């Protein structure tokens, strides 16, 4: 069960990635990558959410490869949008 969505990047891509990294790490997760591409993994309530991202133009394209069955993609997208301020 994968999710794909695009998040707009406002301003410098590095600043957006720093916010995303901080959001993931604040939940005890890992975030690896640069302003071109990377991956992340975080455990929420004992369930893993993991995926990858690529930066294309003014967007961060996110591909969630693993998530809890009952957690909707829209919830993950909403959390990330809020975390990076887009």
C-alpha positions, 0 to 999 in steps of 0.5 A, spaced: 500 500 500 503 505 497 502 513 497 505 518 492 504 525 492 507 532 491 509 538 496 510 545 493 517 547 495 517 555 497 523 558 497 530 554 498 529 547 497 535 546 503 530 550 508 524 545 506 528 539 507 531 541 513 524 542 516 522 535 513 528 532 516 527 535 523 519 533 523 522 526 522 527 526 527 523 529 532 519 523 531 525 518 532 526 517 525 531 517 520 532 522 514 537 521 509 538 525 503 540 532 499 536 537 495 535 532 489 533 525 493 533 521 499 529 517 503 526 517 510 523 512 515 519 513 522 516 509 527 509 511 529 505 508 535 509 501 533 508 502 526 513 504 520 512 509 515 518 509 510 519 512 503 523 516 499 523 523 495 525 526 489 526 534 488 523 536 481 523 544 480 519 547 485 516 540 488 518 535 493 515 528 490 514 523 496 513 516 495 511 512 501 513 505 500 511 502 507 505 505 512 500 502 517 494 499 513 489 504 517 493 510 516 490 514 510 495 517 505 492 524 506 494 524 513 501 523 512 501 528 506 497 533 511 502 532 516 508 533 512 505 539 509 504 542 516 511 540 518 514 544 512 509 549 511 507 549 504 
